[in-house]
Amino acid sequence: MIAAQTAVIVFAVLALACGAGLATVLFRQQHQTGIYDGIENFRRHIDALSPEARRNVVNRQVETRGSDRTDPRL
Amino acid sequence: MARDLAIDLGTANTLVYMKGRGIVLNEPSVIAVNRKTSEVLATGHEAWNMIGRTPGYIVAVRPLRGGAITDFDITERMIRLLLQRVGVSRFTRPKVVICVPSAITEVERRAVTDATRRAGASDAQLIEQPMAAAIGAELPIDEPVGNMVIDIGGGTSETAVISLGGVVALEAIRVGSFDIDAAIQTYVRREHGIAIGERTAEEIKIQIGTAAPMPNERGAQVRGRDLVTGLPKNIDLTAEEVRFAIDEVVSQIVQSVTRCLSKVPPEMAQDFLQRGMYLVGGGGLLRGLAQRIERETDVPVRMSPMPLEAVVLGAGHCVENYQVLRSMFMGARR
């Protein structure tokens, strides 16, 4: 009886340890910076600054120019 | 759901850009307060009209000088009112990107973000004005070429060289178009013996101010108060006199541009000769300034198509692409 209980406890501890180890490995893999991540992020950053990406913001202002807005001063 | 905002909190004017809508507010950075009760009586154009014409118990002030907050409490109230006017309520807390001078100190930086958060923003991020100006002026900053932008505001003048979305060289001075107004006031007081207000000095600058000799220059009649008799008096002021009066301030601005050029890697120098540099900001509208900078640096100077809105449009673009362009914000990891 005691031997069976001990076996269950040992098994449970081992299972927990394995689970925790697996979770740590998965977590670290997910948060590890890949060799291409810097390139990807830089590309996205540069693309967001391209004239095409900025066109909407400027065009919207060009369209609304000359409406009821008061001209600012120097 | 609150729409995120970009604010160009300038010494002279405040502009607000709302995500998905564009510029929704553009007015002078002035607030009128009742001295006795500390109540806010007016902001923007209404408060600007009060400058120099208020009774003793009302004070119309610009809470920013040289791009920095001089009165934290009044600035916070001004930002709170601005946010309310563009539809921000207690339940809608937007993310806000604020344009600030690049020469801002850590203390001033914290003052601006704290004032904005306390005024109702869920997150407040800062972006350097020349960077925002370069984005808003549609310069090809995504390419590996030197883009030079000169932003002359009310209280600061900043020159920056930008390539591949980052600042290569930067030069900032706390001198701007308000210093030009002050120089005109000092000159008229010293040479003609009359006192004029800051609004009159600004009018003189707009009407006849030049940074370099221009064709068809004209003079103007100026009204002020005689310093000896205390009575109203008219004087005639020529464009040449105004140019002489503001020359020292203009020279400081031109020298800061020259210093920035001298910091640039030699590879980029040829980019400027081909592409020129771009003037933005209200101070850039001073007649003859582009010609003066061009003459002293031998680099072509071009006026941005939207000099007054370029900074807030650039910050607005960062609001539209908040996650991707987070690294452009001051203090962000690059």
Interface residues (C-beta under 8 A of the other chain):
Chain A: R44 H45 I46 D47 A48 L49 S50 P51 A53 R54 N56 V57 V58 R60 Q61 V62 T64 R65 R69 T70 D71 P72 R73 L74
Chain B: A12 N13 L15 R21 G22 I23 N26 E27 P28 H45 I135 G136 E138 P140 I141 D142 G154 L164 G165 S177 E202 K205 I206 G282 G283 L285 L286 M306 L308 E309 L313 G316 H317 E320 N321 V324 L325 S327
